[in-house]
Amino acid sequence: MKNELNLTDEQIARITPIIQDELNQMQAFREQGISPDTAGNKMEELRQNTELKLAQYLTQDQLRQWMSKQQPPKQGMGDGMKPQKGDENSDFDLRDQSEGTVN
């Protein structure tokens, strides 16, 4: 994602904790076993809050690109909220793909 969004090292340092917090909260929602309707509302609120936080550090174009890469909310979240094996952080990979390191 670093190269796709043309992120600076400073941007990466600023947004990584924001994204990690969102992932942690999403996992907590999954583990709580809340109703699909409630989960959908909470996830949408979480997405909006994350976007507001990211907007402080990303350009409009970068934010637009990031948002376009996010999966839309699923209808009837139920079991759809459980992460697929290997998919937990796939959209949030900030590694430089050419170097294989996290920046």
N, C-alpha and C positions, 0 to 999 in steps of 0.2 A: 504494500500500500504506500510505502514511503515514496517510491519512484512514481507510482501512478498519480499521486496527489502533489508530487514535487514538494514534499515537506522539508522544512529546515530542521536542523538538530534541535533548535530551541522549541519549535512547534511539537516535535516528537516528545520532548521532555514534558511539555505542558499538557498534551492531550492523552498521553499514555495512562496516567492515573484516572482521568475522566472515563476513558473507555473501560479500564479495568474495574472501576467502581460500578459501571453499568452492567458488566458481565457478572460481577458478584451479586448484584441485586437481582438480576434475571435468574441466576441459579437459586437464590433464596426463594423466589416466587415458585419455581419449579418444585423445590423441596417442601414447601408449605402445603402443597396439595389443595390450593384454593380453587374455587369454581372457575370454569373456563371464562365466564362473563367477567368476573372480578379480575382474573388474571389478564385478560385482554385489555381492560381499562387501565390496570396498573402498568402494564408493559407500554402502552401508548403514552401514558404520562411520563414514564421513565425515558422513553425515546425523545419526547419533546424537551425534557429537562436536559438531557445529554446534548441535544442539538444546540440549545441555548448556551450551554457551557462551551461547546466546541467553537461556536461562532465568535467567541472572544479571542481565539487564537488562530483560526483559519480564515483565509480570504473567502469571499462569497463563492468564487468558483470552486475552491477546494471543498467547502462545505457542501455545495451542490453535488459534487462528484462523490463525496463520502455518503451523502444521503441516498444517492442513486444506487449505491452498492449494498445498501441495507435491505434485508428481506422485508417485504410488506407483512403486516400482521396476518396470521392465519385465522380463518374462520373456524369457530368451534375449537379453540386452542387445546382442550383436553390433553390427549397424549401427544399432540403436536408440539407441546411445550417442552417435552423431554428432548435433550440434545441428541443428535445422531452421533454415533461413534465417530470421533475424529473431526467433528464439525464445530466444536465448542468455540474456538477462536479463529476460525478460518477467515472471516471478514476483517479481522483486526490485526493481521500480521504486519507489523511495522518493520520487519527485517528487510535489509537491503538484499534482494534476491541474488545479486551478483556476488556478494561477499558471504551470504549466509549468516550474517550477524544481526543482532537486534541493535538498532540505533535509538 
